[in-house]
């Protein structure tokens, strides 16, 4: 068995496919000692050969446990691992694309649900890479019982992988990702299947597939096995999003049927403007500010402060905790883009947080 260096941080990854393997590669690059478990022993061996794991098997000394399995397996695995790893210092998270049902089933304050919004055209471990999360958004779903120190630790780990963490209530996460992840994947799959059916009669069709079609259907090449659990668990939000999309398509169809050129131009122009306004990735370090938030040691503080940033559409680049020497209170240091710092601070003041802003 491989040994870690004294003082080296240790992580356990359960499930070493695309996401788990990429987390392993990223953590090892950042100096962590990484152990891994996978239901497929051959995949675990391949992950070690790839450099995503230092060793195969459980690690009783792990301070971070990442469950990177399909969504349907997370709850049972989390309960088992939480029971096995009893230390109060151990931090648990997952990477599933749904959060509501998982969070409602796990009451341990050491567990913080997570969802990295990143992927690859390649399926499984073969697509894993250390920089997969660079510039990505990583959703966290802290609960009222989540300690501020645990949340800050996890944000720091996510930052070492190159991602930016945002906090959302679990139900809000599921509702929003139905629109920006789940439905787009189903639409991409439907477009690809439709084109394939047409191509069975007109073989030239797929040869005509240009950049636009390839861009729209790229995500259809992803691993299909992870999606049934996600779609079924989040079916209420997905059905609502599909209904909304159907209304949009009905409007397009009506405009075409009635040759309404101005309507078609307007909807295309509105979409073009919105697409160009999508937030970009990454923030320049010289344009960051600290929003310092004095807090008391009470349940729900971190969820309240972090989710206020998410409600405003503000990315929290880093979180630090400065404890008071007297205990019972301290300062949350929320690092955000300078352009958003005043707005964030003003919003926190409306809910009685006496915060200050310091440019870095």
C-alpha positions as CSV (number, residue, x, y, z in Angstrom):
1,X,0.0,0.0,0.0
2,X,1.3,3.5,-0.9
3,X,2.0,5.8,2.0
4,X,1.4,9.5,2.1
5,X,3.8,12.2,3.3
6,X,3.3,13.4,6.8
7,X,0.8,16.2,6.9
8,X,-0.4,15.6,3.4
9,X,-4.1,16.1,3.0
10,X,-6.0,12.9,2.2
11,X,-9.1,12.3,0.1
12,X,-11.3,9.3,-0.7
13,X,-13.2,9.2,-4.1
14,X,-16.0,6.7,-4.5
15,X,-16.6,6.2,-8.2
16,X,-13.7,7.1,-10.6
17,X,-15.4,7.8,-13.9
18,X,-15.1,11.1,-15.7
19,X,-15.9,13.4,-12.7
20,X,-14.4,11.3,-10.0
21,X,-11.3,10.6,-12.0
22,X,-10.9,14.3,-12.8
23,X,-11.2,15.2,-9.2
24,X,-8.6,12.7,-8.3
25,X,-6.2,14.1,-11.0
26,X,-6.8,17.7,-9.8
27,X,-6.4,16.9,-6.1
28,X,-3.2,14.9,-6.7
29,X,-1.8,17.8,-8.8
30,X,-2.6,20.0,-5.8
31,X,-0.6,17.8,-3.4
32,X,-3.3,15.5,-2.0
33,X,-3.0,11.8,-1.3
34,X,-6.0,10.2,-3.1
35,X,-7.6,6.8,-2.5
36,X,-10.4,5.4,-4.6
37,X,-13.1,2.8,-4.7
38,X,-15.2,1.8,-7.7
39,X,-17.7,-0.9,-8.2
40,X,-15.7,-1.9,-11.3
41,X,-12.3,-3.0,-10.0
42,X,-10.8,-2.7,-13.4
43,X,-11.8,0.9,-13.6
44,X,-10.2,1.6,-10.2
45,X,-7.0,0.0,-11.5
46,X,-7.2,2.1,-14.7
47,X,-7.6,5.2,-12.6
48,X,-4.5,4.4,-10.6
49,X,-2.6,3.8,-13.8
50,X,-3.8,7.1,-15.2
51,X,-2.6,8.9,-12.1
52,X,-6.0,9.8,-10.6
53,X,-5.4,7.6,-7.5
54,X,-2.4,6.9,-5.2
55,X,-4.0,3.7,-4.0
56,X,-7.1,1.6,-4.4
57,X,-9.4,1.0,-1.4
58,X,-10.9,2.9,1.5
59,X,-8.9,5.3,3.6
60,X,-9.7,5.5,7.3
61,X,-7.7,8.8,7.5
62,X,-9.4,10.6,4.7
63,X,-10.5,14.1,5.6
64,X,-12.5,14.5,2.4
65,X,-14.9,11.9,0.9
66,X,-16.3,12.5,-2.5
67,X,-19.2,10.4,-3.8
68,X,-18.9,10.5,-7.6
69,X,-21.4,7.8,-8.5
70,X,-24.7,8.0,-10.4
71,X,-27.4,9.9,-8.5
72,X,-29.4,6.8,-7.5
73,X,-26.5,5.3,-5.5
74,X,-25.5,8.5,-3.6
75,X,-27.8,8.3,-0.5
76,X,-27.1,4.6,0.4
77,X,-23.4,5.1,-0.1
78,X,-23.3,8.4,1.8
79,X,-25.1,6.8,4.8
80,X,-22.7,3.9,4.8
81,X,-19.6,6.1,4.5
82,X,-20.8,8.6,7.2
83,X,-21.3,5.7,9.6
84,X,-17.8,4.3,8.7
85,X,-15.9,7.6,8.9
86,X,-17.0,9.0,12.2
87,X,-14.5,11.8,12.6
88,X,-16.1,15.2,13.1
89,X,-13.4,16.7,10.8
90,X,-14.3,14.6,7.8
91,X,-16.0,16.5,5.0
92,X,-18.4,14.6,2.7
93,X,-19.8,15.8,-0.6
94,X,-21.2,14.4,-3.9
95,X,-21.3,15.4,-7.5
96,X,-24.8,14.3,-8.6
97,X,-26.9,16.4,-10.9
98,X,-29.9,16.4,-8.5
99,X,-29.8,17.8,-5.0
100,X,-33.2,18.0,-3.5
101,X,-34.0,14.3,-2.8
102,X,-30.4,13.6,-1.8
103,X,-30.2,16.5,0.7
104,X,-33.6,15.5,2.2
105,X,-32.3,12.0,2.8
106,X,-29.0,12.8,4.5
107,X,-29.2,14.7,7.8
108,X,-25.5,14.6,8.8
109,X,-24.1,18.1,9.0
110,X,-20.8,16.9,7.6
111,X,-22.4,16.3,4.2
112,X,-22.6,19.2,1.8
113,X,-24.3,18.4,-1.5
114,X,-22.3,19.5,-4.6
115,X,-22.7,19.6,-8.4
116,X,-19.8,20.6,-10.7
117,X,-21.2,22.1,-13.9
118,X,-18.5,20.6,-16.1
119,X,-18.2,17.6,-18.5
120,X,-16.5,16.2,-21.5
121,X,-17.4,14.9,-25.0
122,X,-15.5,11.7,-23.9
123,X,-17.2,9.1,-21.8
124,X,-16.0,7.8,-18.5
125,X,-12.5,7.7,-17.1
126,X,-11.0,8.2,-20.6
127,X,-12.2,11.8,-20.6
128,X,-10.8,12.6,-17.1
129,X,-8.3,15.4,-16.9
130,X,-6.9,17.6,-14.1
131,X,-8.2,20.9,-15.6
132,X,-11.8,19.7,-16.3
133,X,-13.1,22.2,-13.7
134,X,-11.0,25.2,-14.5
135,X,-13.4,28.2,-15.0
136,X,-16.5,26.0,-14.1
137,X,-19.3,26.8,-11.7
138,X,-19.6,24.3,-8.8
139,X,-22.9,24.4,-7.0
140,X,-23.0,23.7,-3.3
141,X,-26.2,23.2,-1.3
142,X,-25.4,23.9,2.3
143,X,-28.2,23.3,4.8
144,X,-29.0,25.1,8.0
145,X,-26.8,22.7,10.0
146,X,-23.8,23.2,7.8
147,X,-20.9,24.6,9.8
148,X,-19.3,27.7,8.3
149,X,-15.9,26.2,8.7
150,X,-16.9,23.1,6.7
151,X,-18.4,25.2,3.9
152,X,-15.2,27.3,3.8
153,X,-13.0,24.3,3.6
154,X,-15.0,22.8,0.7
155,X,-15.0,26.1,-1.2
156,X,-11.2,26.2,-0.8
157,X,-10.8,22.7,-2.1
158,X,-13.1,23.5,-5.1
159,X,-11.0,26.6,-5.8
160,X,-7.8,24.5,-5.9
161,X,-9.5,22.6,-8.8
162,X,-10.0,25.8,-10.6
163,X,-13.8,26.2,-10.2
164,X,-15.9,28.8,-8.6
165,X,-18.4,27.7,-5.9
166,X,-21.9,29.1,-5.6
167,X,-24.5,28.2,-2.9
168,X,-28.1,27.4,-3.8
169,X,-31.0,25.8,-1.9
170,X,-31.3,22.2,-3.2
171,X,-34.7,22.7,-4.6
172,X,-33.6,25.8,-6.5
173,X,-30.7,23.9,-7.9
174,X,-33.0,21.2,-9.3
175,X,-35.4,23.7,-10.8
176,X,-32.7,25.7,-12.5
177,X,-30.6,22.9,-13.8
178,X,-33.7,21.4,-15.4
179,X,-33.6,24.4,-17.7
180,X,-29.8,24.7,-18.3
181,X,-28.7,21.1,-18.2
182,X,-31.3,18.4,-18.1
183,X,-33.7,19.7,-20.8
184,X,-30.8,20.7,-23.1
185,X,-29.4,17.2,-22.8
186,X,-32.8,15.7,-23.7
187,X,-33.2,18.1,-26.6
188,X,-29.7,17.4,-27.9
189,X,-30.5,13.6,-27.8
190,X,-33.8,14.2,-29.5
191,X,-32.3,16.2,-32.3
192,X,-29.6,13.6,-32.8
193,X,-32.1,10.8,-32.9
194,X,-34.3,12.7,-35.3
195,X,-31.4,13.4,-37.7
196,X,-30.4,9.7,-37.5
197,X,-33.9,8.6,-38.4
198,X,-34.0,10.9,-41.4
199,X,-30.5,9.8,-42.4
200,X,-31.7,6.2,-42.7
201,X,-33.6,7.4,-45.8
202,X,-31.3,10.2,-46.8
203,X,-27.8,9.1,-46.2
204,X,-26.3,12.5,-47.1
205,X,-28.0,14.2,-44.2
206,X,-25.3,13.5,-41.6
207,X,-22.6,14.5,-44.1
208,X,-24.3,17.9,-44.2
209,X,-24.1,18.4,-40.4
210,X,-22.2,21.6,-40.0
211,X,-20.9,23.5,-36.9
212,X,-24.3,24.6,-35.6
213,X,-25.8,21.1,-35.5
214,X,-22.6,19.6,-34.1
215,X,-22.5,22.3,-31.4
216,X,-26.2,21.7,-30.4
217,X,-25.8,17.9,-30.2
218,X,-22.3,17.7,-28.7
219,X,-23.7,16.8,-25.2
220,X,-25.7,13.9,-26.7
221,X,-22.4,12.1,-26.8
222,X,-22.1,12.0,-23.0
223,X,-22.4,8.9,-20.9
224,X,-26.1,7.8,-21.1
225,X,-26.0,5.7,-18.0
226,X,-25.9,8.7,-15.5
227,X,-29.1,10.4,-17.0
228,X,-32.0,8.1,-16.2
229,X,-31.6,8.6,-12.4
230,X,-31.3,12.3,-12.8
231,X,-34.2,12.6,-15.2
232,X,-36.6,10.5,-13.0
233,X,-35.6,12.1,-9.7
234,X,-36.0,15.6,-11.2
235,X,-38.9,14.8,-13.4
236,X,-41.3,17.5,-12.0
237,X,-38.9,20.4,-12.8
238,X,-37.9,18.8,-16.1
239,X,-41.6,18.4,-17.2
240,X,-42.2,22.1,-16.3
241,X,-39.2,23.1,-18.3
242,X,-40.3,21.0,-21.3
243,X,-43.7,22.6,-21.1
244,X,-42.1,26.0,-21.2
245,X,-39.9,25.0,-24.2
246,X,-43.0,23.6,-26.0
247,X,-44.6,27.0,-25.7
248,X,-41.5,28.7,-27.2
249,X,-41.5,26.2,-30.1
250,X,-45.3,26.7,-30.6
251,X,-44.6,30.4,-31.0
252,X,-41.9,29.8,-33.5
253,X,-44.2,27.4,-35.4
254,X,-47.0,30.0,-35.5
255,X,-44.7,32.7,-36.7
256,X,-43.5,30.5,-39.5
257,X,-46.9,29.3,-40.4
258,X,-48.1,32.9,-40.8
259,X,-44.9,34.1,-42.4
260,X,-44.4,36.7,-39.6
261,X,-40.9,37.9,-40.6
262,X,-40.7,40.5,-37.9
263,X,-41.6,38.0,-35.2
264,X,-39.0,35.6,-36.3
265,X,-36.4,38.3,-36.5
266,X,-37.3,39.6,-33.0
267,X,-37.1,36.2,-31.3
268,X,-33.7,35.5,-33.0
269,X,-32.4,38.9,-32.1
270,X,-33.5,38.5,-28.5
271,X,-31.8,35.1,-28.2
272,X,-28.6,36.4,-29.8
273,X,-28.4,39.3,-27.3
274,X,-29.1,37.0,-24.4
275,X,-26.5,34.4,-25.6
276,X,-23.8,37.1,-25.9
277,X,-24.6,38.3,-22.4
278,X,-24.0,35.0,-20.8
279,X,-21.4,35.3,-17.9
280,X,-17.9,34.5,-19.0
281,X,-15.5,32.2,-17.1
282,X,-12.9,33.3,-14.8
283,X,-12.2,36.5,-12.8
284,X,-9.0,38.5,-12.8
285,X,-7.4,38.5,-9.4
286,X,-6.8,42.2,-9.4
287,X,-10.6,42.7,-9.7
288,X,-11.6,40.9,-6.5
289,X,-12.8,42.3,-3.2
290,X,-13.4,40.9,0.2
291,X,-16.9,41.4,1.8
292,X,-16.3,41.0,5.5
293,X,-19.3,39.8,7.3
294,X,-19.3,39.7,11.2
295,X,-21.4,36.7,12.3
296,X,-22.3,34.8,15.4
297,X,-21.9,31.1,15.8
298,X,-25.5,30.1,15.0
299,X,-27.2,27.6,12.8
300,X,-27.9,28.7,9.2
301,X,-25.4,31.6,8.9
302,X,-23.3,30.2,6.1
303,X,-26.4,29.1,4.1
304,X,-27.9,32.6,4.5
305,X,-24.8,34.6,3.6
306,X,-23.7,32.3,0.7
307,X,-27.2,32.0,-0.8
308,X,-27.7,35.7,-0.8
309,X,-24.8,35.9,-3.2
310,X,-26.3,33.2,-5.4
311,X,-29.7,35.0,-5.3
312,X,-27.9,38.1,-6.7
313,X,-26.1,36.1,-9.4
314,X,-22.7,36.8,-7.7
315,X,-19.9,34.3,-7.8
316,X,-18.1,33.7,-4.5
317,X,-14.5,33.0,-5.5
318,X,-13.3,32.1,-2.0
319,X,-14.4,32.0,1.6
320,X,-12.4,32.4,4.7
321,X,-13.3,32.3,8.4
322,X,-11.7,34.6,10.9
323,X,-12.6,33.4,14.4
324,X,-12.9,35.7,17.4
325,X,-10.5,35.0,20.2
326,X,-13.4,35.1,22.6
327,X,-15.3,32.4,20.7
328,X,-18.9,32.4,19.6
329,X,-18.4,34.9,16.8
330,X,-16.2,35.7,13.9
331,X,-16.0,37.1,10.5
332,X,-16.9,35.5,7.2
333,X,-14.7,36.8,4.4
334,X,-16.5,36.4,1.1
335,X,-14.2,37.1,-1.9
336,X,-16.3,38.3,-4.9
337,X,-15.7,40.3,-8.1
338,X,-15.1,43.9,-7.3
339,X,-17.9,45.0,-9.6
340,X,-20.4,43.1,-7.4
341,X,-19.0,43.7,-3.9
342,X,-21.0,46.9,-3.0
343,X,-24.2,45.4,-4.3
344,X,-23.6,42.2,-2.3
345,X,-22.7,44.1,0.9
346,X,-25.8,46.4,0.5
347,X,-28.0,43.4,0.2
348,X,-26.5,41.7,3.3
349,X,-27.1,44.9,5.3
350,X,-30.8,44.7,4.5
351,X,-30.9,41.4,6.5
352,X,-28.9,43.0,9.4
353,X,-25.3,42.0,8.6
354,X,-23.0,44.9,9.3
355,X,-20.5,44.1,6.6
356,X,-17.6,46.0,5.0
357,X,-15.8,45.9,1.6
358,X,-12.1,45.8,1.1
359,X,-10.6,45.7,-2.4
360,X,-7.7,43.2,-3.0
